[in-house]
Amino acid sequence: MNQKILIVRLSYWYGAILDFLVFLDMMFSIFFEFSISIPNVSTDISYKYQTGTGAFLMLGWTLLLIWADQKPVERKDILLITAIPVVVGIMVVNMFYTYFWIVSLITLIVFLVAYAIARTVDIS
């Protein structure tokens, strides 16, 4: 397998695994009132509703990244859409409420580099 394509594929899987872990954290915070990323998780119904909605969006994005991995170069735009606005938006929220913004920054760099690499791959 071409080394460039391998790097692009690894970025999809990095994102998918990270999204799935966030999905699990969000679901745990709803059902067990425990979260790795947010201390003192609220038991408020609005928190649970919003977190539950976000959790399934994270699960959907996990599946989207796995789908994009099936044709990593042809679906490279998913990397850009994931980087901006998704990762940037999550990073801004994390800067206000958690210390996980550094993970978002790393993820942003990974996706932008992978997108740039995918643009250089000739698929003909």
N, C-alpha and C positions, 0 to 999 in steps of 0.2 A: 504494500500500500504506500502511496506517495506520502512523504513525511508532512507535507503541508496539509493534506487532507486529514491525516491523523491528528494534527494539532487542532484543526477545526472541529473534528468529531469529539475530541476530548473536552473542548469548551462547551459543546452541547451537553455532554454528560455531567460536567462540573455543575452547570446551571440546573440540570434536571435533579441531580442529587441534592443540591443546596435547596432548591424549591421544595422538594419532597420533605426534607428535614424541617423546613419552616412550616409546611403544612402540618406535620406531626406535632410540632411545638404549639401551633395555634389550636389544634384539636385537644391536646392535653390541657391547655389553659382553659378551654371551655368546660371540659368534662371533669377534670381533676383539680382545677384552680391552681395549677402549677405551670410556670413558664420558665424556660431557660433564659429568654431574652428580656423579660420584664419582671422586675421584682414586685412583690405585693400585688398580684393579679387581682383585678376587680371581679366581684361576683355580680355586678350590675347587668341587667338583662340587655341593655343597649350595647355594652361591651361584648357580651357573648354573641349577639346578633351580628355585629360588625366583624368580629373576629371570625365567626363561622362563615360569613360570606367571603371574607378575604382568604380563608383557608382553602375553600374550594376553587377560588381563582388561582391560588398557588398550585393546587393539584392540576388544574387545567393547563397552566403554563408548563408544568412538569411534562405533561403528555405532549404539549406542543413542541417542546425542545427534543423529546424523543422522536417525534414525527419528523422534525427538521433534520435530525441526524441520519435519517434514511437516505436523504439526498443532500449531503452537507454543503456542497458548493452551490447547487441550484437553489437552495433555500437559505442562502447566506443572509438575506435581508431580515430573517427572523433574529439574527444576532444583533443587528442594528436596532430593530424595534425593541428587543429586549434591553439593550443598553440604554437607549433613550426612547421613551420616557420612563420605562419600568424601573430599571436599576437606579437611575438618577433620582427618581421620585422616592423610592424606598430609602436611598441613602440620605436624602434630606430629612425624611421622617426619623430615621435612625439617629441623625445628628442631634435632634431635639430630645429624644426619649431613651436611647440606648447607647451602648458603646459598640454596637455592631456596624457602625458606619464604615469602619475600616474594611470589613468583609465586603461591603457594597462597593467600596472603592476598588478593591482587588478584582471583584467580579466585573465591574465596569471596564477595567483595563483588559481583563481576559477577553471579554466579548469584542471590544474594539480592535484588539490585536488580531483575534481570530477572523473578524470580518475583513480586516485589511489583507490578511493572508489569503482568505478565500477569494478575494477579488483578483489575486494574482494567479490563481489556478486555471489552467486551460482545460475545459471539459470536452473539447471536441475530439 
